[in-house]
Amino acid sequence: MPYRLNTDLPQPVRKHLPDHAQDIYREAFNHAFAAYAGEADREQRSHMIAWSAVKRSYVKTGEMWVPRVA
C-alpha cells in the first residue's frame, strides 16, 4: 500500500532514518508500488527499491544513517 505521510511508514524505517531519508523512502516506495501494479511481489520489490534510493543519498554509520559526503 502506498504511504501518504512519513508517519505511515513501517516502524523500522521511521525509527532509523532521518526525516529527509524518510521522504526519499516514501517517494521511491510509492513510485515503485504504482509502477509494479499487478505484480505478485510488488510490495516486496517496492521496499527494496525504496531502500536502494535511500542508500544513494545516505550511508549507515553504526546505528545512524547520515548523508553521504560527495
N, C-alpha and C positions, 0 to 999 in steps of 0.2 A: 504494500500500500504506500502511496506517496506520503511524504511528510510535509505538512503545511507550515509548521513552525519548528524551531530547533528544540523546543520543549517536548515535541512529539517524537524525537529521535530515540533510539534504544538507549537504555541507561549506560552501557559501557561507552558509547560514543559521547554522551553528554558529560560523563564523569571525567573522561581522559582528555578530550580535545578542547582547546581554547575556542572562544566564540567564533572567530573568523574561520577556523578549520571546520567547525560545525556547519557554517554556512556553505563551505565548499562541499562537504559530505552530502548535505541535504540537496543541494542543487544537482550534483552529479548523480545521486541516487534517483531523484525524481526524473531526470532526463533519461537515464538508462531504463527505468521502470516503464516509461512511455515507449521507448524505442523497442523494447523486447516484449511488447504486448502479445499475448497468445503463446509465448514460450513457457514450457513447464517449469523451467528453472529461473524464471525472470527475477524473482526476489533475491535469490542467492547471487545471481550474476550482478544484479544492481548493487548489492552490498560490496562485492569485490571491486566493481568499477569505482564506487564511491571512495573506498579505502585507497585505491590507486591514485585517485585525484588528490586526496589529502597528502599522500606521500610525495607528490610532485612539489608541494609548497612547504611541507613540514617534515621534520625528522624527529624520531623518538630518542630522547636523551635521558637515560634512566627511566623514570616513570612519567616524564613530562614530554609533551610534544611541543617543539619550538620551531619557529620559522627557519627555513633553510637560508643560509647565507650565500649570496651569489658569488 
